[in-house]
Amino acid sequence: MDPVDLVPRVLAALDAVRPYIQGHGGDVRFRGLKDGIVEIEFLGACKGCPLTEVTLRLRVERALQERVPEVKVVEVQDG
């Protein structure tokens, strides 16, 4: 079980990258957190975009590593 305080920190990290993602016509949604694994979903123009993997690695994962080092993995889920 993950400590309750991790979720607000994960949400804050996602909020930090949201303007960048929204600037490209997309968005990101938090889907869950369990055992250090954060599940997200890309929305809008980011859903199915070939550059989503780059956005995930360079923006989302980096923001989470900096703000929530307890996160081990970020997984993208389909809606």
BELCOR-V974588 format. One record per residue. RES is the residue in one small letter. PHI is phi in whole degrees, -180 to 180 (none if undefined). PSI is psi in radians with two decimals (none if undefined). Layout:
res->RES phi->PHI psi->PSI
res->RES phi->PHI psi->PSI
This chain:
res->m phi->none psi->2.34
res->d phi->-86 psi->2.50
res->p phi->-59 psi->2.50
res->v phi->-60 psi->-0.56
res->d phi->-70 psi->-0.20
res->l phi->-71 psi->-0.65
res->v phi->-60 psi->-0.85
res->p phi->-61 psi->-0.59
res->r phi->-70 psi->-0.66
res->v phi->-63 psi->-0.80
res->l phi->-61 psi->-0.69
res->a phi->-65 psi->-0.68
res->a phi->-65 psi->-0.73
res->l phi->-66 psi->-0.66
res->d phi->-62 psi->-0.57
res->a phi->-67 psi->-0.57
res->v phi->-96 psi->-0.20
res->r phi->-56 psi->-0.77
res->p phi->-59 psi->-0.67
res->y phi->-62 psi->-0.83
res->i phi->-66 psi->-0.74
res->q phi->-66 psi->-0.53
res->g phi->-65 psi->-0.28
res->h phi->-107 psi->0.26
res->g phi->85 psi->0.25
res->g phi->-125 psi->-2.93
res->d phi->-162 psi->3.01
res->v phi->-133 psi->2.42
res->r phi->-122 psi->2.33
res->f phi->-76 psi->2.23
res->r phi->-109 psi->-0.44
res->g phi->167 psi->2.96
res->l phi->-145 psi->2.18
res->k phi->-153 psi->2.26
res->d phi->53 psi->0.70
res->g phi->80 psi->0.10
res->i phi->-106 psi->2.09
res->v phi->-96 psi->2.26
res->e phi->-106 psi->2.25
res->i phi->-129 psi->2.93
res->e phi->-135 psi->2.30
res->f phi->-87 psi->2.46
res->l phi->-123 psi->2.93
res->g phi->63 psi->-2.41
res->a phi->-63 psi->-0.37
res->c phi->-77 psi->-0.38
res->k phi->-70 psi->2.00
res->g phi->83 psi->0.00
res->c phi->-71 psi->2.40
res->p phi->-65 psi->-0.33
res->l phi->-91 psi->0.04
res->t phi->-60 psi->-0.65
res->e phi->-62 psi->-0.70
res->v phi->-66 psi->-0.80
res->t phi->-59 psi->-0.75
res->l phi->-59 psi->-0.90
res->r phi->-71 psi->-0.83
res->l phi->-83 psi->-0.47
res->r phi->-110 psi->-1.05
res->v phi->-68 psi->-0.93
res->e phi->-63 psi->-0.71
res->r phi->-63 psi->-0.77
res->a phi->-62 psi->-0.72
res->l phi->-69 psi->-0.72
res->q phi->-62 psi->-0.68
res->e phi->-71 psi->-0.67
res->r phi->-99 psi->-0.44
res->v phi->-139 psi->1.33
res->p phi->-63 psi->-0.23
res->e phi->-71 psi->-0.30
res->v phi->-73 psi->2.24
res->k phi->-96 psi->-0.71
res->v phi->-144 psi->2.57
res->v phi->-117 psi->2.17
res->e phi->-115 psi->2.39
res->v phi->-94 psi->2.21
res->q phi->-107 psi->2.62
res->d phi->-89 psi->2.50
res->g phi->-62 psi->none
